[in-house]
Amino acid sequence: MDLKLGGRKALVTASTGGIGFAIAGRLAAEGASVIVNGRSVETVNSACRQISSDWPQAVVEGLVADNGSAEGCRATISEYPEVDILVNNLGIYEVSDFFATSDSQWQRLFDVNVLSGVRLSRHYLKGMLEGGEGRIVFISSESAVNPAPEMAHYSATKLMELSVARSLAELTKGTGVTVNSVLPGSTRTAGVQKFIRDVFPDLDYSAAETRFMAENRPTSLIGRLIHPEEVAALVAFVCSPLSSGINGACLRVDGGLIRSAV
C-alpha cells in the first residue's frame, strides 16, 4: 500500500531507539523526509546510518536536542520551524512505590511526558492549521487506561496525553489536520527486555517473556510483547493522507491486553 507520504517532513521525538526508531524508519521507508531526534550526536548519527542502511532511498536528518526541556524544544523549533508530521514519542517511565514517589519524580515525568508534546504541538499545530493540513500523533500507552499501581505517576501522564491530544483535535475542525493518540501495549524494546531478564534471571529470554506475559499481562490475547514495528505500522498509517477520517481518536496496539470493546 502506498501511504502517499512522499514530500512530507516528519519529526519523531526520541527516535534513536525503541518505538521511536521503528516509527522513524517506517516513515522514511514510506517516502517521508524524517528528522531523527536524540540527546547525543553519537546515538542520532547511529540511528540515521541504520535507517539509511535499511532503506537506501530514505531521506533522514539528525537533530540533537533534549525535548524534555523548554530549552530543548526551543532549539528544535529554531532548527526546524515547520514540519508536516509531528510524532510526540518522547517519554520516560520508572517503577516506584506510590508512597515513596517524591514530588520531584512526579514533576519530572510531567515535564518530559506531557510538556514536551505540549510545547512542540503549540508551535507546529499553528502552522499546520494555517496551511490546512498536517498530522500530530501522541504515543501514549495502555497504562493510560489500564493504570499500573507501581507506576502511578507514569500512568497519570499517559492519560493526560490523551486529554491533550483530544483537546488539540477539537481545534482542527474543518481542516485537513488531525491529532490522534496511539496506545501501545507492553513493547519489546531493549529496556523492557532487560527488565524481563532481571525479573527471571534463571530462564532463557523466550521462556522469561512467556512467563512475564502469563503472570503480569494475563489479559493479552496474543500472549507476547508488541513489536516496535507493529506500533510503527499503525503510526505511519495515521500520519498518512489515507487516515483523513481518523481524528481525535485513541488507537490501541495492545494485543488485546485491555479488556474493553471500545
C-alpha positions as CSV (number, residue, x, y, z in Angstrom):
1,M,0.0,0.0,0.0
2,D,1.3,3.4,-0.9
3,L,0.8,5.7,2.1
4,K,1.4,8.8,-0.1
5,L,4.0,10.2,2.4
6,G,6.4,11.4,-0.3
7,G,7.4,15.0,0.2
8,R,6.2,15.2,3.8
9,K,8.6,16.2,6.5
10,A,8.2,14.3,9.8
11,L,9.7,15.0,13.2
12,V,9.8,11.9,15.6
13,T,11.0,12.8,19.0
14,A,13.2,10.3,20.9
15,S,13.7,8.3,17.8
16,T,17.2,6.8,18.2
17,G,15.9,3.6,19.7
18,G,12.8,1.6,20.6
19,I,9.4,2.5,19.3
20,G,10.6,6.0,18.1
21,F,13.3,4.4,15.9
22,A,10.8,2.0,14.4
23,I,8.4,4.8,13.6
24,A,11.2,6.9,12.1
25,G,12.3,4.0,9.9
26,R,8.8,3.2,8.7
27,L,8.0,6.8,7.8
28,A,11.3,7.0,5.9
29,A,10.6,3.8,4.1
30,E,7.2,5.2,3.1
31,G,8.9,8.3,1.5
32,A,8.7,10.9,4.2
33,S,11.8,13.1,5.0
34,V,12.4,12.2,8.6
35,I,14.1,14.1,11.4
36,V,15.6,11.6,13.8
37,N,15.9,13.1,17.3
38,G,18.0,12.1,20.3
39,R,20.1,13.7,23.0
40,S,23.6,12.8,21.8
41,V,25.4,13.1,18.5
42,E,26.5,9.5,18.7
43,T,23.0,8.0,19.1
44,V,21.5,10.3,16.5
45,N,24.2,9.6,13.9
46,S,24.0,5.9,14.6
47,A,20.2,5.8,14.1
48,C,20.4,7.8,10.9
49,R,23.1,5.4,9.5
50,Q,21.0,2.4,10.4
51,I,17.8,3.8,8.7
52,S,19.8,4.7,5.6
53,S,21.3,1.3,5.5
54,D,17.9,-0.4,5.9
55,W,16.2,1.9,3.4
56,P,18.8,3.3,0.9
57,Q,16.2,5.6,-0.6
58,A,15.4,7.1,2.8
59,V,15.9,10.9,3.5
60,V,16.9,11.3,7.1
61,E,18.3,14.3,9.1
62,G,19.6,14.3,12.6
63,L,18.5,16.6,15.4
64,V,20.4,16.6,18.7
65,A,18.0,18.2,21.3
66,D,16.6,17.3,24.7
67,N,12.9,17.9,24.0
68,G,12.1,17.0,27.6
69,S,13.1,20.6,28.5
70,A,11.9,24.0,27.4
71,E,15.3,24.9,26.1
72,G,15.5,21.7,24.0
73,C,12.1,22.4,22.5
74,R,13.1,25.9,21.6
75,A,16.2,24.5,19.9
76,T,14.1,22.0,17.9
77,I,11.7,24.7,16.7
78,S,14.6,27.0,15.8
79,E,16.3,24.4,13.7
80,Y,13.0,23.1,12.1
81,P,10.4,25.8,12.2
82,E,7.9,23.8,10.1
83,V,7.0,20.1,9.8
84,D,4.1,18.3,8.2
85,I,4.1,15.5,10.7
86,L,4.9,15.6,14.4
87,V,5.1,12.3,16.4
88,N,5.4,13.1,20.1
89,N,7.1,9.9,21.1
90,L,9.4,11.2,23.9
91,G,8.5,9.6,27.2
92,I,10.1,8.0,30.3
93,Y,8.9,5.6,32.9
94,E,10.1,4.1,36.1
95,V,8.8,1.7,38.7
96,S,8.3,3.5,42.0
97,D,6.2,2.7,45.1
98,F,3.5,5.3,45.3
99,F,4.2,6.2,48.9
100,A,7.9,6.7,48.2
101,T,7.5,8.6,45.0
102,S,8.6,12.2,45.5
103,D,7.1,15.4,44.2
104,S,10.2,15.8,42.0
105,Q,9.7,12.4,40.4
106,W,6.1,13.3,39.6
107,Q,7.3,16.7,38.2
108,R,10.0,15.1,36.1
109,L,7.6,12.7,34.4
110,F,5.1,15.5,33.8
111,D,7.8,17.7,32.3
112,V,9.1,15.0,29.9
113,N,5.9,13.0,29.1
114,V,3.4,15.8,28.9
115,L,5.0,19.2,28.4
116,S,7.3,18.1,25.6
117,G,4.3,17.3,23.4
118,V,2.5,20.4,24.6
119,R,5.4,22.7,23.7
120,L,6.1,21.3,20.3
121,S,2.4,21.0,19.4
122,R,1.8,24.5,20.5
123,H,4.2,25.6,17.8
124,Y,3.7,23.1,15.0
125,L,-0.1,22.8,15.2
126,K,-0.5,26.6,14.5
127,G,1.5,26.2,11.2
128,M,-0.4,23.1,10.2
129,L,-3.8,24.9,10.7
130,E,-2.6,27.9,8.7
131,G,-1.6,25.5,5.9
132,G,-4.8,23.5,6.2
133,E,-3.1,20.1,6.6
134,G,-0.8,18.1,8.9
135,R,-0.6,15.2,11.4
136,I,0.2,15.1,15.1
137,V,0.4,11.8,16.9
138,F,0.9,11.3,20.6
139,I,2.5,8.0,21.6
140,S,0.7,7.2,24.9
141,S,0.4,3.8,26.5
142,E,-2.1,1.1,27.5
143,S,-1.2,2.3,31.0
144,A,-3.3,5.4,30.3
145,V,-6.5,3.4,30.5
146,N,-5.1,0.4,32.5
147,P,-3.1,2.2,35.2
148,A,-0.3,0.4,36.9
149,P,-0.1,0.9,40.7
150,E,3.7,0.6,40.6
151,M,3.9,3.4,38.1
152,A,1.1,5.8,39.2
153,H,2.9,8.9,38.0
154,Y,3.7,7.4,34.6
155,S,0.1,6.2,34.1
156,A,-1.2,9.6,35.0
157,T,1.0,11.4,32.5
158,K,-0.1,8.9,29.7
159,L,-3.7,9.6,30.5
160,M,-3.0,13.4,30.3
161,E,-1.6,12.9,26.8
162,L,-4.9,11.5,25.7
163,S,-6.7,14.6,27.0
164,V,-4.2,17.0,25.4
165,A,-4.5,15.2,22.1
166,R,-8.3,15.3,22.1
167,S,-8.3,19.0,23.0
168,L,-6.0,19.8,20.1
169,A,-8.1,17.7,17.8
170,E,-11.0,19.9,18.6
171,L,-9.0,22.9,17.2
172,T,-8.8,21.2,13.8
173,K,-12.4,21.2,12.8
174,G,-13.0,21.9,9.1
175,T,-9.3,21.5,8.2
176,G,-7.1,18.7,6.9
177,V,-5.2,18.5,10.1
178,T,-5.7,15.6,12.5
179,V,-4.5,14.9,16.1
180,N,-4.6,11.3,17.4
181,S,-3.2,9.1,20.1
182,V,-1.7,5.7,19.8
183,L,-1.6,3.4,22.8
184,P,1.0,0.6,22.6
185,G,0.8,-2.3,24.9
186,S,4.0,-3.6,26.6
187,T,6.5,-3.5,23.8
188,R,9.7,-5.4,23.2
189,T,12.2,-2.6,23.5
190,A,15.7,-3.1,24.9
191,G,14.6,-1.6,28.2
192,V,11.7,-4.0,28.6
193,Q,13.7,-7.0,27.6
194,K,16.3,-6.1,30.2
195,F,13.6,-5.7,32.8
196,I,12.2,-9.2,32.0
197,R,15.6,-10.8,32.1
198,D,16.2,-9.2,35.5
199,V,12.9,-10.5,36.8
200,F,13.5,-14.0,35.6
201,P,17.3,-14.4,35.6
202,D,17.2,-18.2,35.6
203,L,15.2,-18.5,32.3
204,D,16.2,-18.0,28.7
205,Y,14.7,-14.9,27.2
206,S,11.9,-16.6,25.3
207,A,10.7,-18.5,28.4
208,A,11.1,-15.4,30.5
209,E,8.8,-13.4,28.2
210,T,6.2,-16.1,28.1
211,R,6.2,-16.3,31.9
212,F,6.1,-12.5,32.2
213,M,3.1,-12.3,29.9
214,A,1.3,-15.1,31.7
215,E,1.9,-13.6,35.2
216,N,2.0,-9.9,34.6
217,R,-0.1,-9.4,31.4
218,P,-2.6,-12.3,31.6
219,T,-5.3,-10.5,29.5
220,S,-3.1,-10.2,26.4
221,L,-4.8,-12.1,23.6
222,I,-1.5,-12.6,21.6
223,G,0.5,-13.7,24.7
224,R,3.6,-11.8,23.8
225,L,5.1,-8.4,23.8
226,I,4.2,-6.0,21.0
227,H,7.0,-5.5,18.4
228,P,8.0,-1.8,17.8
229,E,7.4,-2.4,14.1
230,E,3.8,-3.2,14.8
231,V,3.3,0.1,16.5
232,A,5.2,1.9,13.7
233,A,2.9,0.4,11.1
234,L,-0.2,1.9,12.7
235,V,1.5,5.3,13.3
236,A,2.7,5.5,9.7
237,F,-0.9,4.9,8.5
238,V,-2.3,7.5,10.9
239,C,0.3,10.0,9.6
240,S,-0.7,9.4,6.0
241,P,-3.4,11.1,3.9
242,L,-5.2,7.8,3.8
243,S,-6.2,8.3,7.5
244,S,-8.1,11.5,6.9
245,G,-11.2,10.2,8.5
246,I,-9.5,9.4,11.8
247,N,-9.3,12.4,14.2
248,G,-9.3,12.8,17.9
249,A,-9.0,9.0,18.3
250,C,-7.2,6.8,20.8
251,L,-5.9,3.9,18.8
252,R,-4.7,0.8,20.6
253,V,-1.9,-1.5,19.6
254,D,-2.0,-3.7,22.7
255,G,-2.6,-7.2,21.5
256,G,-6.0,-7.2,23.2
257,L,-4.5,-6.5,26.6
258,I,-7.2,-4.0,27.5
259,R,-10.5,-5.7,28.2
260,S,-12.8,-3.2,26.6
261,A,-14.9,-3.3,23.5
262,V,-14.4,0.4,22.8
